[in-house]
Amino acid sequence: MTPVTFYKNLAEETRLKILMLTIEEAELCVCEYVNALGLSQPKISRHLAQLRSFGLLTDRKEGKWVFYSLSKSLLAWERESILSCVHNNQDFIQTAKDNLSAFGDRPKRQSQCC
């Protein structure tokens, strides 16, 4: 992935929030992103598919759930760019973090949405 492609993916608000939340939580399922960001499942799934296709996220299946995490194949500068964004812009994702927190912890969270 070129630096331009990398930053184009981060330039879209929903994709950036997805990546930032993923860093904060280590992994999330689609319904957790939906609840945190207040967007429809198809919209979240479309953004997740794009992030996965560019190698920014990986997924793993567990029963009927699909969990997304930051790709281990990210280059150091890519990972550091996202981490820096998270550390320096907590206010950007605070509402999403609050929504996720209000939704409860796992496994309670999963039983409510999946």
C-alpha positions in Angstrom: 0.0 0.0 0.0 1.3 3.4 -0.9 1.3 6.3 1.6 -1.3 8.0 -0.5 -3.6 5.0 -0.3 -3.0 4.6 3.4 -3.9 8.3 4.1 -6.9 8.2 1.8 -8.3 5.4 3.9 -7.8 7.4 7.0 -9.2 10.6 5.4 -12.8 9.2 5.6 -14.3 9.9 9.1 -16.0 6.6 9.6 -13.0 4.6 8.6 -10.7 6.6 10.8 -13.0 6.2 13.8 -13.2 2.4 13.1 -9.4 2.2 13.2 -9.1 4.3 16.3 -11.8 2.3 18.1 -10.1 -0.9 17.0 -6.8 0.3 18.6 -8.6 1.2 21.8 -10.5 -2.1 22.1 -8.0 -4.5 20.4 -10.9 -6.1 18.4 -14.6 -5.4 17.8 -17.5 -7.1 15.9 -19.7 -5.3 13.4 -22.5 -4.8 15.9 -20.1 -3.1 18.4 -19.1 -0.7 15.6 -22.7 -0.1 14.8 -23.6 0.7 18.4 -20.5 2.9 19.0 -20.8 4.9 15.8 -24.6 5.0 15.5 -24.5 4.0 11.8 -26.3 1.3 9.9 -24.8 -2.2 9.7 -24.5 -2.1 5.9 -22.6 1.2 6.1 -20.2 -0.2 8.8 -19.7 -3.4 6.8 -18.8 -1.5 3.7 -16.1 0.5 5.5 -14.8 -2.7 7.2 -14.6 -4.4 3.9 -12.6 -1.6 2.4 -10.2 -1.4 5.4 -9.8 -5.2 5.2 -9.2 -5.1 1.5 -6.4 -2.6 1.9 -4.8 -4.7 4.7 -5.5 -2.3 7.5 -7.8 -4.7 9.4 -8.0 -8.5 9.7 -10.9 -10.5 10.7 -11.5 -13.7 12.6 -14.7 -15.7 12.9 -16.0 -17.1 16.2 -19.3 -18.8 15.8 -21.7 -16.3 14.2 -19.5 -13.4 15.1 -16.8 -11.8 13.0 -14.2 -9.8 14.9 -11.9 -7.2 13.4 -8.5 -6.2 14.6 -5.6 -4.1 13.3 -3.6 -6.0 10.8 -0.3 -7.4 12.1 1.2 -6.7 8.6 1.0 -3.0 9.0 4.3 -1.3 8.6 5.7 0.5 11.7 5.0 4.0 10.3 1.4 3.0 9.5 0.8 1.6 13.0 2.5 4.7 14.6 0.4 7.1 12.5 -2.8 5.5 13.7 -1.5 5.2 17.3 -0.5 8.9 17.3 -3.9 9.9 16.0 -5.6 7.9 18.9 -3.3 9.4 21.6 -3.7 13.0 20.4 -7.3 13.0 19.4 -9.4 11.3 22.1 -12.1 13.8 21.7 -12.7 12.7 18.1 -13.9 9.3 19.3 -15.1 10.1 22.8 -18.8 9.8 21.9 -18.2 6.4 20.2 -16.2 5.2 23.3 -19.1 6.4 25.5 -21.6 4.6 23.4 -19.6 1.4 23.5 -19.1 1.8 27.3 -22.8 2.3 27.9 -23.4 -0.9 25.9 -21.6 -2.9 28.5 -18.6 -5.2 28.5 -18.1 -8.5 26.8 -19.8 -11.0 26.9 -22.8 -9.0 27.9 -22.3 -6.6 25.0 -22.3 -9.5 22.5 -25.5 -11.0 23.9 -27.3 -7.7 23.4 -26.3 -7.2 19.8 -25.3 -10.4 18.0 
